[in-house]
Amino acid sequence: MGISRRELFKAAAAGAVIGSVAKFNFTFAKVSETIKLPKPKRGAPRVVIVGGGWSGSTLAKYIKKLKPDVDVVLIEKREHFWSCPVSNLWLVGLVDLEFLLHDHRPAAEKYGYHLLRATAYHIDRVGRYVYTDLGKIHYDFLVLATGIDYDYSQWVGDDPKDVEIAKTKYPAAFVPGGEQITLKKKIENFEEGNFVITVPPGLDYRCLPGPYERATLIAWYFKQNEIPGKVILIDPHPQPPVKAEGFHKAWEEYVKDYLEYYPNATIKGVDFGKKVVSTEEYGDIDFTDLNLYPRCKATKLIFDADLVPKGDRWPSLRWPYNISTKDSHILCTGDARNHPFSKSGNTANTEAHKVAKQIIELIKGRMPDYEAPRTLCYSAVDKGKAVWVDLTYKYDPKKNTFQFWNVKMDNHPTHQNWRAYIEWARAMYRDMFS
Ligand SMILES: Cc1cc2nc3c(=O)[nH]c(=O)nc-3n(C[C@H](O)[C@H](O)[C@H](O)COP(=O)(O)OP(=O)(O)OC[C@H]3O[C@@H](n4cnc5c(N)ncnc54)[C@H](O)[C@@H]3O)c2cc1C
């Protein structure tokens, strides 16, 4: 997959791979577009970013901060930024919603990027336009930071009726917004029985420790409120892929009798009528309520732009970079990338810092240096206690592979780690929005 940096640079110089970067004619903002934005300086290149989540919000700010004369447009369909990190704590009442919600406007104004509240629904790669419900807009570079979508085909099948039931009645709640409100109500209204949570197979789902943190905190909530129910966590992995020791400790010490863990499970399917999850190893598991988290995939916009190879779920990118192998003017960042990184907010944020620099180099017609992002990730395992993992990635250009690098972990649930978790989130929000 992909080509080496040297090859990429050679090809760029020959005009073959990023040809128009090397001899670039920048688009003037006034050229045939229907979205009227204030005109940038003559000759200013335009970077359009779709998705104002952890990746896009960081990127918009830092491109402008590093190079104010680049015209940056951030297209985000939601009115608010809603943080998924820390949302498991909000689900069980340990933080307020205000902690999760943020506004792009102050940063847009301070750093001078355009904020377009719109949904992007089509990309014309030949003309280099993004079509939105407010009109079309021209780009010189396009960043697709659209997060994830769910792939129900494995457990639910393709019948639209079943997919709709899965999405509306048993939402995964691993994207920001309404799904998480539905899940919170389910937890608060749960009276008794089995609250089943599934973990997707593989390591390319959003937030590796997320389902384990959620299961632990919901079990904690049932215990606190003396609800005669238990959480059943069905996991295709032999153990949590990260912080396993910390989670096991918490299950043993804090939520025993309120959480049952079924590792190495092969889920065959879900029957919504009978309310069972069928597994090969444990047979049929009844659920009173279900938090069905299936495999993840790139969003429709990325599939429709023909950036995903047939049979794959993620866009093909020129490793180590985020540049599409199909289109040198398009980058996919954050959880939309196909790199084997933990799909986390911290990864998306630190990657965006580096991609901002890379885009500025690309605009100048130069191939950027590559620096890998960092994954620092906390998980709450009890009220006021948390564990964490901190690592980066090392790229091997010969094998064109990445490996985890400099891994550190603290599996002891402590108050200090909890405070660090909350402070980490505050620092991230500041980095994106102030
Ligand atoms: C419950 C939970 C707990 C988590 N805990 C942690 C944690 O503790 N630490 C951590 O680091 N990470 C955590 N994560 C992971 C983290 O939330 C994601 O990795 C991060 O949000 C990825 O950022 P992103 O910008 O790629 O995607 P997102 O943040 O999802 O942003 C994508 C944005 O694109 C917008 N969008 C999509 N399509 C379009 C379109 N067509 N037009 C316009 N806008 C569009 C969406 O509205 C969204 O705002 C957690 C996730 C969950 C769900």
The ligand as a Gaussian input file, in Angstrom:
#p B3LYP/6-31G(d) Opt

LIG

0 1
 C      -18.105000       7.093000      23.823000
 C      -16.786000       7.542000      23.260000
 C      -15.741000       7.771000      24.112000
 C      -14.512000       8.207000      23.607000
 N      -13.514000       8.465000      24.481000
 C      -12.344000       8.952000      24.015000
 C      -11.322000       9.351000      24.936000
 O      -11.467000       9.247000      26.156000
 N      -10.180000       9.854000      24.422000
 C       -9.993000      10.005000      23.091000
 O       -8.924000      10.495000      22.688000
 N      -10.937000       9.633000      22.194000
 C      -12.105000       9.116000      22.614000
 N      -13.103000       8.786000      21.721000
 C      -12.823000       8.805000      20.258000
 C      -13.025000      10.180000      19.625000
 O      -14.310000      10.669000      19.891000
 C      -12.844000      10.092000      18.117000
 O      -11.681000       9.383000      17.815000
 C      -12.764000      11.489000      17.526000
 O      -14.026000      12.115000      17.664000
 C      -12.351000      11.450000      16.059000
 O      -12.357000      12.741000      15.548000
 P      -12.823000      13.024000      14.042000
 O      -12.649000      14.479000      13.845000
 O      -12.171000      12.077000      13.123000
 O      -14.375000      12.629000      14.023000
 P      -15.586000      13.385000      14.746000
 O      -15.134000      13.981000      16.009000
 O      -16.726000      12.419000      14.787000
 O      -15.953000      14.547000      13.758000
 C      -16.520000      14.324000      12.502000
 C      -17.385000      15.535000      12.186000
 O      -17.734000      15.518000      10.804000
 C      -19.053000      15.997000      10.684000
 N      -19.541000      15.510000       9.393000
 C      -19.580000      14.226000       8.958000
 N      -20.034000      14.154000       7.705000
 C      -20.286000      15.430000       7.311000
 C      -20.790000      15.991000       6.101000
 N      -21.087000      15.223000       5.054000
 N      -20.943000      17.335000       6.047000
 C      -20.630000      18.111000       7.128000
 N      -20.160000      17.641000       8.279000
 C      -19.992000      16.308000       8.391000
 C      -19.752000      15.408000      11.898000
 O      -20.916000      16.137000      12.210000
 C      -18.685000      15.538000      12.976000
 O      -18.782000      16.753000      13.683000
 C      -14.344000       8.375000      22.210000
 C      -15.416000       8.136000      21.352000
 C      -16.633000       7.727000      21.871000
 C      -17.792000       7.535000      20.934000

